[in-house]
Amino acid sequence: MRTSVPAALAAIALAMPVVLLESSPALAADVFVETNPSTVRAGDDIGIRASCDDNLKPATVTAGPIGTVTVSPSYGFLTTTTRVPSATDPGDYPVRLKCPDGKTAENTLHVVVKVEPARGPATGGGGTAEGRSAPLLIGGGLAALGAAAALGVAAARRRRLG
């Protein structure tokens, strides 16, 4: 059975919308809420990014340590920045988004203990650290520079005399 070229092109043109409809993703926006970072120390700032079906209207986000904040439209998402109070106890807190149309989403914020180090990291010999070794190292370096200068002067004299 032979088909003509126009008939084949017509069949392809008719099948094309069906193929495109089956393989294209849904155009509806996902409803979600997320914090950045998702694990934070008490007293640090977090960014909240959310999405509703209509990202042109503000929505509210509620989380235990931060209370209720408003996320506003920005670059196609609903965003805000807030601070986790420094008195917040460590733990996992639910973060809930409530869209203007009543849809909701939930995520988790992990708050960890804020630990202040007692001293800096152990990263080497400590030649620049205060203490007994600093004057010794500085004096040794100056002595080496003096010896190098004396040898340079002696070598220059020897060339002139010889």
PAPA-33443 format. One record per residue: chain; residue number from 1; z negated, y negated, x of N, C-alpha, C in turn. Coordinates in Angstrom, 2 decimals, decimal comma, always signed. Atoms other than C-alpha are relative to their C-alpha. Layout:
// residues N
+-------+--------+---------+---------+---------+---------+---------+---------+---------+---------+---------+
: balum : drenza :    n_zz :    n_yy :    n_xx :   ca_zz :   ca_yy :   ca_xx :    c_zz :    c_yy :    c_xx :
+-------+--------+---------+---------+---------+---------+---------+---------+---------+---------+---------+
:     A :    NUM :       Z :       Y :       X :       Z :       Y :       X :       Z :       Y :       X :
...
+-------+--------+---------+---------+---------+---------+---------+---------+---------+---------+---------+
//
This chain:
// residues 162
+-------+--------+---------+---------+---------+---------+---------+---------+---------+---------+---------+
: balum : drenza :    n_zz :    n_yy :    n_xx :   ca_zz :   ca_yy :   ca_xx :    c_zz :    c_yy :    c_xx :
+-------+--------+---------+---------+---------+---------+---------+---------+---------+---------+---------+
:     A :      1 :   +0,00 :   +1,18 :   +0,84 :   +0,00 :   +0,00 :   +0,00 :   +0,00 :   -1,24 :   +0,88 :
:     A :      2 :   -0,12 :   +1,22 :   -0,78 :   +1,09 :   -3,31 :   +1,50 :   -0,40 :   -1,19 :   -0,86 :
:     A :      3 :   +0,35 :   +1,23 :   +0,70 :   -0,43 :   -6,61 :   +0,55 :   +0,62 :   -1,16 :   +0,74 :
:     A :      4 :   -0,61 :   +1,16 :   -0,63 :   +1,10 :   -9,94 :   +1,20 :   -1,09 :   -0,84 :   +0,67 :
:     A :      5 :   +0,93 :   +0,86 :   -0,73 :   -0,49 :  -12,46 :   +3,54 :   -0,70 :   -0,97 :   -0,95 :
:     A :      6 :   +0,71 :   +0,91 :   +0,91 :   -1,21 :  -14,99 :   +0,75 :   -1,02 :   +0,72 :   -0,85 :
:     A :      7 :   +0,96 :   -0,74 :   +0,82 :   -2,91 :  -12,30 :   -1,33 :   -1,24 :   +0,36 :   +0,82 :
:     A :      8 :   +1,12 :   -0,32 :   -0,87 :   -5,08 :  -11,26 :   +1,65 :   -0,87 :   -1,24 :   +0,25 :
:     A :      9 :   +0,75 :   +1,24 :   -0,22 :   -6,05 :  -14,88 :   +2,34 :   -0,78 :   -0,39 :   -1,25 :
:     A :     10 :   +0,68 :   +0,32 :   +1,25 :   -6,93 :  -15,38 :   -1,31 :   -1,22 :   +0,90 :   -0,19 :
:     A :     11 :   +1,13 :   -0,92 :   +0,12 :   -9,17 :  -12,29 :   -1,26 :   -1,13 :   -0,40 :   +0,95 :
:     A :     12 :   +1,01 :   +0,44 :   -0,97 :  -10,95 :  -13,55 :   +1,86 :   -0,67 :   -1,28 :   -0,49 :
:     A :     13 :   +0,56 :   +1,26 :   +0,49 :  -11,39 :  -17,02 :   +0,34 :   -0,96 :   +0,23 :   -1,16 :
:     A :     14 :   +0,88 :   -0,29 :   +1,11 :  -12,93 :  -15,52 :   -2,79 :   -1,28 :   +0,71 :   +0,45 :
:     A :     15 :   +1,17 :   -0,74 :   -0,47 :  -15,30 :  -13,26 :   -0,83 :   -0,91 :   -0,86 :   +0,87 :
:     A :     16 :   +0,76 :   +0,82 :   -0,94 :  -16,45 :  -16,00 :   +1,56 :   -1,27 :   -0,60 :   -0,61 :
:     A :     17 :   +1,24 :   +0,55 :   +0,56 :  -18,93 :  -17,76 :   -0,81 :   -1,07 :   +1,06 :   -0,24 :
:     A :     18 :   +0,95 :   -1,07 :   +0,23 :  -20,55 :  -14,41 :   -1,64 :   -0,68 :   +0,36 :   +1,32 :
:     A :     19 :   +0,56 :   -0,33 :   -1,32 :  -21,03 :  -13,62 :   +2,07 :   -0,93 :   -1,11 :   +0,45 :
:     A :     20 :   +0,83 :   +1,12 :   -0,44 :  -22,40 :  -17,09 :   +2,78 :   -1,30 :   -0,08 :   -0,80 :
:     A :     21 :   +1,21 :   +0,05 :   +0,81 :  -24,85 :  -16,94 :   -0,12 :   -0,98 :   +1,10 :   +0,39 :
:     A :     22 :   +0,88 :   -1,10 :   -0,34 :  -26,21 :  -13,57 :   +0,95 :   -0,66 :   -0,18 :   +1,36 :
:     A :     23 :   +0,54 :   +0,10 :   -1,35 :  -26,75 :  -14,52 :   +4,60 :   -0,72 :   -1,31 :   +0,29 :
:     A :     24 :   +0,63 :   +1,28 :   -0,30 :  -28,02 :  -18,09 :   +4,31 :   -1,49 :   +0,04 :   -0,34 :
:     A :     25 :   +1,43 :   +0,02 :   +0,29 :  -31,77 :  -18,74 :   +4,48 :   -0,30 :   -0,90 :   -1,19 :
:     A :     26 :   +0,41 :   +0,82 :   +1,14 :  -33,64 :  -20,28 :   +1,59 :   -0,19 :   -1,43 :   +0,47 :
:     A :     27 :   +0,11 :   +1,41 :   -0,37 :  -33,59 :  -24,05 :   +1,58 :   -1,36 :   -0,59 :   -0,33 :
:     A :     28 :   +1,32 :   +0,52 :   +0,37 :  -37,09 :  -24,45 :   +0,12 :   -0,90 :   -0,05 :   +1,23 :
:     A :     29 :   +0,92 :   +0,15 :   -1,13 :  -39,72 :  -25,69 :   +2,56 :   -1,19 :   +0,94 :   -0,16 :
:     A :     30 :   +1,22 :   -0,81 :   +0,02 :  -42,61 :  -23,46 :   +3,50 :   -1,20 :   -0,92 :   -0,16 :
:     A :     31 :   +1,25 :   +0,73 :   +0,13 :  -46,07 :  -24,62 :   +2,56 :   -0,95 :   +0,57 :   +1,04 :
:     A :     32 :   +0,88 :   -0,48 :   -1,05 :  -48,31 :  -24,41 :   +5,63 :   -0,85 :   -1,13 :   +0,53 :
:     A :     33 :   +0,85 :   +0,96 :   -0,71 :  -51,05 :  -26,11 :   +7,63 :   -0,35 :   +0,64 :   +1,34 :
:     A :     34 :   +0,37 :   -0,49 :   -1,33 :  -51,77 :  -25,80 :  +11,36 :   -0,71 :   -1,09 :   +0,78 :
:     A :     35 :   +0,69 :   +0,94 :   -0,87 :  -54,02 :  -27,40 :  +13,94 :   +0,47 :   +0,23 :   +1,43 :
:     A :     36 :   -0,42 :   -0,09 :   -1,39 :  -53,10 :  -28,16 :  +17,52 :   -1,00 :   -0,75 :   +0,86 :
:     A :     37 :   +0,04 :   -1,45 :   -0,22 :  -54,92 :  -26,79 :  +19,41 :   -0,76 :   +0,69 :   -1,13 :
:     A :     38 :   +0,70 :   -0,75 :   +1,05 :  -56,19 :  -24,04 :  +17,13 :   -1,42 :   +0,36 :   +0,45 :
:     A :     39 :   +1,34 :   -0,19 :   -0,54 :  -59,19 :  -23,51 :  +19,44 :   -0,38 :   -1,28 :   +0,73 :
:     A :     40 :   +0,37 :   +1,33 :   -0,50 :  -61,04 :  -26,71 :  +20,27 :   -1,49 :   -0,04 :   +0,32 :
:     A :     41 :   +1,42 :   +0,23 :   -0,29 :  -64,31 :  -27,82 :  +21,85 :   -0,53 :   -1,07 :   -0,93 :
:     A :     42 :   +0,63 :   +1,02 :   +0,83 :  -66,72 :  -29,80 :  +19,74 :   +0,09 :   -1,34 :   +0,72 :
:     A :     43 :   -0,15 :   +1,34 :   -0,58 :  -66,07 :  -33,52 :  +20,32 :   +1,42 :   -0,33 :   +0,41 :
:     A :     44 :   -1,38 :   +0,25 :   -0,40 :  -62,33 :  -33,16 :  +21,07 :   +0,87 :   -0,34 :   -1,22 :
:     A :     45 :   -0,95 :   +0,34 :   +1,05 :  -59,35 :  -34,43 :  +19,08 :   +0,89 :   +1,21 :   -0,34 :
:     A :     46 :   -0,97 :   -1,01 :   +0,42 :  -57,05 :  -32,16 :  +17,07 :   +1,11 :   -0,69 :   -0,77 :
:     A :     47 :   -1,12 :   +0,46 :   +0,81 :  -53,64 :  -32,75 :  +15,57 :   +0,17 :   +0,97 :   -1,15 :
:     A :     48 :   -0,24 :   -0,84 :   +1,18 :  -52,98 :  -31,47 :  +12,07 :   +1,43 :   -0,23 :   -0,45 :
:     A :     49 :   -1,37 :   +0,07 :   +0,49 :  -49,43 :  -30,67 :  +10,96 :   +0,10 :   +0,91 :   -1,21 :
:     A :     50 :   -0,10 :   -0,76 :   +1,24 :  -48,64 :  -29,51 :   +7,45 :   +1,36 :   -0,23 :   -0,63 :
:     A :     51 :   -1,24 :   +0,15 :   +0,74 :  -45,75 :  -29,07 :   +5,08 :   -0,22 :   +0,43 :   -1,43 :
:     A :     52 :   +0,00 :   -0,32 :   +1,42 :  -45,45 :  -29,11 :   +1,31 :   +1,46 :   +0,06 :   -0,45 :
:     A :     53 :   -1,38 :   +0,00 :   +0,49 :  -42,38 :  -28,75 :   -0,89 :   +0,61 :   -1,39 :   +0,08 :
:     A :     54 :   -0,46 :   +1,38 :   -0,10 :  -42,14 :  -32,55 :   -0,89 :   -0,80 :   -0,68 :   +1,10 :
:     A :     55 :   +0,70 :   +0,60 :   -1,13 :  -43,04 :  -33,97 :   +2,52 :   +0,12 :   -1,52 :   +0,03 :
:     A :     56 :   -0,06 :   +1,45 :   +0,08 :  -42,52 :  -37,53 :   +1,32 :   -1,26 :   -0,60 :   -0,61 :
:     A :     57 :   +1,26 :   +0,46 :   +0,60 :  -45,93 :  -37,73 :   -0,36 :   -1,16 :   +0,51 :   +0,84 :
:     A :     58 :   +1,17 :   -0,46 :   -0,76 :  -49,31 :  -37,58 :   +1,44 :   -0,70 :   +1,15 :   -0,72 :
:     A :     59 :   +0,80 :   -1,10 :   +0,54 :  -51,51 :  -34,53 :   +0,97 :   -1,37 :   -0,04 :   +0,66 :
:     A :     60 :   +1,34 :   -0,01 :   -0,58 :  -55,13 :  -33,69 :   +1,79 :   -0,26 :   +1,33 :   +0,70 :
:     A :     61 :   +0,44 :   -1,18 :   -0,76 :  -56,56 :  -31,27 :   +4,34 :   -1,51 :   -0,07 :   +0,09 :
:     A :     62 :   +1,45 :   -0,09 :   -0,04 :  -60,16 :  -30,11 :   +4,18 :   -0,40 :   +1,09 :   +0,97 :
:     A :     63 :   +0,56 :   -0,98 :   -0,94 :  -62,06 :  -28,36 :   +6,97 :   -1,47 :   -0,34 :   +0,18 :
:     A :     64 :   +1,44 :   +0,20 :   -0,10 :  -65,81 :  -27,88 :   +7,41 :   -0,43 :   -1,10 :   +0,94 :
:     A :     65 :   +0,52 :   +1,01 :   -0,93 :  -66,38 :  -29,94 :  +10,55 :   +0,59 :   -1,39 :   -0,18 :
:     A :     66 :   -0,63 :   +1,32 :   +0,06 :  -63,92 :  -32,76 :   +9,84 :   -0,01 :   -0,61 :   -1,39 :
:     A :     67 :   +0,01 :   +0,51 :   +1,37 :  -64,35 :  -33,12 :   +6,08 :   +1,41 :   +0,00 :   -0,58 :
:     A :     68 :   -1,32 :   +0,12 :   +0,62 :  -61,31 :  -34,24 :   +4,06 :   +0,76 :   -1,14 :   +0,65 :
:     A :     69 :   -0,86 :   +1,02 :   -0,61 :  -58,46 :  -36,12 :   +5,77 :   +1,34 :   +0,02 :   -0,72 :
:     A :     70 :   -1,32 :   +0,11 :   +0,61 :  -55,10 :  -37,32 :   +4,52 :   +1,06 :   +0,20 :   +1,07 :
:     A :     71 :   -1,15 :   -0,18 :   -0,89 :  -51,93 :  -36,07 :   +6,19 :   +1,17 :   -0,77 :   -0,61 :
:     A :     72 :   -1,05 :   +0,90 :   +0,48 :  -49,06 :  -38,54 :   +5,92 :   +1,36 :   +0,43 :   +0,53 :
:     A :     73 :   -1,34 :   -0,37 :   -0,44 :  -45,27 :  -38,12 :   +6,20 :   +0,34 :   -0,59 :   +1,36 :
:     A :     74 :   -0,43 :   +0,43 :   -1,33 :  -43,94 :  -38,28 :   +9,76 :   +1,00 :   +1,02 :   +0,54 :
:     A :     75 :   -1,06 :   -0,84 :   -0,57 :  -40,63 :  -36,86 :  +11,06 :   +0,17 :   +1,33 :   -0,75 :
:     A :     76 :   -0,25 :   -1,18 :   +0,81 :  -40,26 :  -34,38 :   +8,20 :   -1,21 :   +0,89 :   -0,25 :
:     A :     77 :   +1,23 :   -0,76 :   +0,21 :  -43,85 :  -33,09 :   +8,30 :   -1,09 :   -0,95 :   -0,47 :
:     A :     78 :   +1,18 :   +0,79 :   +0,34 :  -47,26 :  -34,27 :   +7,14 :   -0,96 :   +0,14 :   +1,18 :
:     A :     79 :   +0,79 :   -0,08 :   -1,23 :  -49,41 :  -35,16 :  +10,17 :   -1,16 :   -0,99 :   -0,01 :
:     A :     80 :   +1,09 :   +0,92 :   -0,31 :  -52,63 :  -36,77 :  +11,32 :   -0,71 :   +0,51 :   +1,25 :
:     A :     81 :   +0,85 :   -0,38 :   -1,13 :  -55,02 :  -36,74 :  +14,27 :   -1,43 :   -0,36 :   -0,37 :
:     A :     82 :   +1,40 :   +0,25 :   +0,30 :  -58,78 :  -36,47 :  +13,92 :   -0,86 :   +0,62 :   +1,09 :
:     A :     83 :   +0,93 :   -0,49 :   -1,01 :  -61,83 :  -35,70 :  +16,03 :   -0,99 :   +0,97 :   -0,64 :
:     A :     84 :   +1,05 :   -0,94 :   +0,42 :  -64,10 :  -32,68 :  +15,65 :   -1,32 :   -0,58 :   +0,49 :
:     A :     85 :   +1,27 :   +0,60 :   -0,44 :  -67,66 :  -34,11 :  +15,71 :   -0,67 :   +0,83 :   +1,10 :
:     A :     86 :   +0,62 :   -0,69 :   -1,13 :  -69,57 :  -33,28 :  +18,89 :   -1,21 :   +0,83 :   -0,41 :
:     A :     87 :   +1,15 :   -0,77 :   +0,49 :  -72,48 :  -31,93 :  +16,83 :   +0,42 :   +1,26 :   -0,76 :
:     A :     88 :   -0,50 :   -1,16 :   +0,75 :  -70,26 :  -29,21 :  +15,29 :   -0,43 :   +1,29 :   +0,68 :
:     A :     89 :   +0,39 :   -1,31 :   -0,53 :  -71,62 :  -25,70 :  +15,71 :   +1,24 :   +0,84 :   +0,28 :
:     A :     90 :   -1,14 :   -0,88 :   -0,28 :  -69,29 :  -23,15 :  +17,31 :   +0,20 :   +0,99 :   -1,14 :
:     A :     91 :   -0,32 :   -0,96 :   +1,05 :  -67,50 :  -20,87 :  +14,87 :   +1,41 :   -0,19 :   -0,50 :
:     A :     92 :   -1,31 :   +0,07 :   +0,62 :  -64,41 :  -20,33 :  +12,75 :   -0,12 :   -0,73 :   -1,34 :
:     A :     93 :   +0,05 :   +0,82 :   +1,21 :  -63,73 :  -22,88 :  +10,01 :   +1,35 :   +0,06 :   -0,71 :
:     A :     94 :   -1,26 :   +0,01 :   +0,74 :  -61,13 :  -22,60 :   +7,24 :   +0,54 :   -1,42 :   -0,13 :
:     A :     95 :   -0,70 :   +1,27 :   +0,17 :  -58,59 :  -25,43 :   +7,12 :   +0,90 :   +0,16 :   -1,22 :
:     A :     96 :   -0,73 :   -0,16 :   +1,26 :  -57,17 :  -25,92 :   +3,61 :   +0,86 :   -1,23 :   -0,29 :
:     A :     97 :   -0,94 :   +1,05 :   +0,40 :  -54,12 :  -27,94 :   +2,61 :   +0,15 :   +0,03 :   -1,51 :
:     A :     98 :   -0,27 :   +0,10 :   +1,44 :  -53,73 :  -29,19 :   -0,95 :   +1,14 :   -1,01 :   -0,18 :
:     A :     99 :   -1,19 :   +0,82 :   +0,22 :  -50,26 :  -30,51 :   -1,80 :   -0,12 :   -0,77 :   -1,31 :
:     A :    100 :   +0,04 :   +0,76 :   +1,25 :  -49,66 :  -33,14 :   -4,52 :   +0,41 :   +0,82 :   -1,22 :
:     A :    101 :   -0,43 :   -0,81 :   +1,13 :  -47,97 :  -30,49 :   -6,69 :   -0,95 :   +1,16 :   -0,29 :
:     A :    102 :   +1,01 :   -1,02 :   +0,23 :  -51,06 :  -28,23 :   -6,47 :   +0,10 :   +1,23 :   +0,89 :
:     A :    103 :   -0,12 :   -1,15 :   -0,89 :  -49,77 :  -25,71 :   -3,92 :   -0,98 :   -0,15 :   +1,15 :
:     A :    104 :   +0,98 :   +0,02 :   -1,08 :  -52,17 :  -24,76 :   -1,15 :   +0,43 :   +0,91 :   +1,14 :
:     A :    105 :   -0,18 :   -0,85 :   -1,17 :  -52,15 :  -23,24 :   +2,31 :   -1,31 :   -0,02 :   +0,77 :
:     A :    106 :   +1,26 :   -0,10 :   -0,74 :  -54,93 :  -22,14 :   +4,64 :   +0,27 :   +0,51 :   +1,41 :
:     A :    107 :   -0,05 :   -0,43 :   -1,39 :  -55,45 :  -21,64 :   +8,36 :   -1,44 :   +0,00 :   +0,52 :
:     A :    108 :   +1,34 :   -0,05 :   -0,57 :  -58,42 :  -21,28 :  +10,73 :   -0,08 :   -0,88 :   +1,24 :
:     A :    109 :   +0,30 :   +0,80 :   -1,18 :  -59,87 :  -23,73 :  +13,25 :   -1,16 :   +0,67 :   +0,72 :
:     A :    110 :   +1,03 :   -0,65 :   -0,82 :  -61,87 :  -22,14 :  +16,07 :   -0,68 :   -1,08 :   +0,85 :
:     A :    111 :   +0,76 :   +0,98 :   -0,78 :  -64,60 :  -24,40 :  +17,50 :   -0,86 :   +0,77 :   +0,99 :
:     A :    112 :   +0,77 :   -0,67 :   -1,05 :  -66,15 :  -23,35 :  +20,82 :   -1,01 :   -0,97 :   +0,59 :
:     A :    113 :   +1,05 :   +0,80 :   -0,62 :  -69,15 :  -24,59 :  +22,79 :   +0,61 :   -0,89 :   +1,09 :
:     A :    114 :   -0,44 :   +0,91 :   -1,05 :  -68,52 :  -27,65 :  +24,96 :   -0,95 :   +0,16 :   +1,18 :
:     A :    115 :   +0,81 :   -0,25 :   -1,18 :  -69,77 :  -26,74 :  +28,43 :   +0,40 :   -0,99 :   +1,09 :
:     A :    116 :   -0,23 :   +0,93 :   -1,11 :  -70,12 :  -29,36 :  +31,15 :   -0,36 :   +0,70 :   +1,30 :
:     A :    117 :   +0,32 :   -0,67 :   -1,26 :  -69,89 :  -27,94 :  +34,68 :   -1,09 :   -0,73 :   +0,77 :
:     A :    118 :   +1,07 :   +0,59 :   -0,80 :  -72,90 :  -28,50 :  +36,95 :   +0,54 :   -0,58 :   +1,29 :
:     A :    119 :   -0,63 :   +0,51 :   -1,22 :  -70,67 :  -29,00 :  +39,99 :   +1,45 :   +0,44 :   +0,02 :
:     A :    120 :   -1,43 :   -0,28 :   -0,07 :  -67,03 :  -28,80 :  +41,01 :   +0,30 :   +1,44 :   +0,40 :
:     A :    121 :   -0,38 :   -1,37 :   -0,34 :  -65,11 :  -25,60 :  +41,66 :   -0,07 :   +0,25 :   +1,50 :
:     A :    122 :   +0,02 :   -0,38 :   -1,41 :  -65,47 :  -23,73 :  +44,94 :   +1,44 :   +0,23 :   +0,44 :
:     A :    123 :   -1,42 :   -0,06 :   -0,34 :  -62,04 :  -24,45 :  +46,42 :   +0,28 :   +0,02 :   +1,49 :
:     A :    124 :   -0,30 :   -0,05 :   -1,42 :  -62,46 :  -24,10 :  +50,16 :   -1,21 :   -0,29 :   +0,85 :
:     A :    125 :   +1,04 :   +0,22 :   -0,99 :  -64,45 :  -25,05 :  +53,23 :   -0,90 :   -1,18 :   -0,28 :
:     A :    126 :   +0,85 :   +1,15 :   +0,32 :  -65,76 :  -28,32 :  +51,85 :   -0,07 :   -1,01 :   +1,11 :
:     A :    127 :   -0,02 :   +0,94 :   -1,12 :  -64,74 :  -30,42 :  +54,85 :   -0,19 :   -1,43 :   -0,42 :
:     A :    128 :   +0,16 :   +1,38 :   +0,45 :  -64,71 :  -33,58 :  +52,78 :   -1,25 :   -0,19 :   -0,85 :
:     A :    129 :   +1,22 :   +0,09 :   +0,80 :  -67,93 :  -32,78 :  +50,95 :   -1,12 :   -0,64 :   +0,80 :
:     A :    130 :   +1,15 :   +0,59 :   -0,68 :  -71,11 :  -34,65 :  +51,71 :   -0,90 :   +1,11 :   +0,52 :
:     A :    131 :   +0,91 :   -0,99 :   -0,55 :  -73,65 :  -32,85 :  +53,82 :   +0,05 :   -0,01 :   +1,51 :
:     A :    132 :   +0,12 :   -0,07 :   -1,45 :  -74,25 :  -31,71 :  +57,40 :   +1,34 :   +0,13 :   +0,71 :
:     A :    133 :   -1,25 :   -0,27 :   -0,72 :  -70,66 :  -30,68 :  +58,20 :   +0,92 :   -1,22 :   +0,07 :
:     A :    134 :   -0,91 :   +1,14 :   +0,02 :  -68,95 :  -34,01 :  +57,37 :   -0,06 :   -0,80 :   +1,30 :
:     A :    135 :   +0,02 :   +0,77 :   -1,26 :  -70,20 :  -36,00 :  +60,44 :   +0,53 :   +0,81 :   +1,18 :
:     A :    136 :   -0,48 :   -0,85 :   -1,08 :  -69,48 :  -33,04 :  +62,72 :   +1,52 :   +0,07 :   +0,00 :
:     A :    137 :   -1,46 :   -0,08 :   +0,09 :  -65,90 :  -32,73 :  +61,47 :   +0,66 :   -1,34 :   +0,35 :
:     A :    138 :   -0,56 :   +1,31 :   -0,31 :  -65,28 :  -36,46 :  +61,67 :   -0,09 :   -0,28 :   +1,50 :
:     A :    139 :   +0,17 :   +0,21 :   -1,45 :  -66,69 :  -36,64 :  +65,22 :   +0,95 :   +0,88 :   +0,80 :
:     A :    140 :   -0,93 :   -0,90 :   -0,71 :  -64,64 :  -33,61 :  +66,32 :   +1,43 :   -0,50 :   -0,09 :
:     A :    141 :   -1,35 :   +0,53 :   +0,16 :  -61,47 :  -35,17 :  +64,91 :   +0,24 :   -1,22 :   +0,88 :
:     A :    142 :   -0,13 :   +1,18 :   -0,86 :  -62,10 :  -38,46 :  +66,71 :   +0,06 :   +0,39 :   +1,47 :
:     A :    143 :   -0,03 :   -0,47 :   -1,39 :  -62,79 :  -36,60 :  +69,99 :   +1,36 :   +0,59 :   +0,33 :
:     A :    144 :   -1,33 :   -0,59 :   -0,24 :  -59,52 :  -34,67 :  +69,64 :   +1,05 :   -1,10 :   +0,14 :
:     A :    145 :   -0,95 :   +1,12 :   -0,11 :  -57,60 :  -37,93 :  +69,05 :   -0,16 :   -0,73 :   +1,33 :
:     A :    146 :   +0,25 :   +0,66 :   -1,29 :  -59,26 :  -39,51 :  +72,12 :   +0,55 :   +0,83 :   +1,16 :
:     A :    147 :   -0,52 :   -0,87 :   -1,07 :  -58,39 :  -36,51 :  +74,31 :   +1,52 :   -0,03 :   +0,02 :
:     A :    148 :   -1,47 :   +0,06 :   +0,06 :  -54,77 :  -36,60 :  +73,10 :   +0,51 :   -1,31 :   +0,58 :
:     A :    149 :   -0,41 :   +1,29 :   -0,54 :  -54,54 :  -40,32 :  +73,93 :   -0,16 :   -0,02 :   +1,52 :
:     A :    150 :   +0,22 :   -0,03 :   -1,45 :  -56,03 :  -39,75 :  +77,44 :   +1,06 :   +0,85 :   +0,69 :
:     A :    151 :   -1,04 :   -0,83 :   -0,58 :  -53,57 :  -36,93 :  +78,15 :   +1,36 :   -0,70 :   -0,03 :
:     A :    152 :   -1,25 :   +0,75 :   +0,09 :  -50,69 :  -39,14 :  +76,98 :   +0,08 :   -1,06 :   +1,07 :
:     A :    153 :   +0,02 :   +1,04 :   -1,05 :  -51,73 :  -41,95 :  +79,34 :   +0,17 :   +0,64 :   +1,37 :
:     A :    154 :   -0,11 :   -0,68 :   -1,30 :  -52,13 :  -39,51 :  +82,27 :   +1,41 :   +0,50 :   +0,24 :
:     A :    155 :   -1,37 :   -0,50 :   -0,15 :  -48,69 :  -37,99 :  +81,64 :   +0,95 :   -1,16 :   +0,26 :
:     A :    156 :   -0,86 :   +1,16 :   -0,22 :  -47,08 :  -41,45 :  +81,48 :   -0,17 :   -0,54 :   +1,42 :
:     A :    157 :   +0,23 :   +0,47 :   -1,37 :  -48,71 :  -42,49 :  +84,81 :   +0,63 :   +0,91 :   +1,03 :
:     A :    158 :   -0,54 :   -0,98 :   -0,95 :  -47,65 :  -39,32 :  +86,52 :   +1,51 :   -0,15 :   +0,11 :
:     A :    159 :   -1,45 :   +0,17 :   -0,04 :  -44,01 :  -39,93 :  +85,59 :   +0,36 :   -1,25 :   +0,80 :
:     A :    160 :   -0,30 :   +1,24 :   -0,72 :  -44,13 :  -43,49 :  +86,98 :   -0,26 :   +0,15 :   +1,49 :
:     A :    161 :   +0,35 :   -0,16 :   -1,41 :  -45,77 :  -42,46 :  +90,24 :   +0,91 :   +0,98 :   +0,70 :
:     A :    162 :   -0,76 :   -1,08 :   -0,63 :  -43,64 :  -39,36 :  +90,88 :   +1,42 :   -0,25 :   +0,10 :
+-------+--------+---------+---------+---------+---------+---------+---------+---------+---------+---------+
//
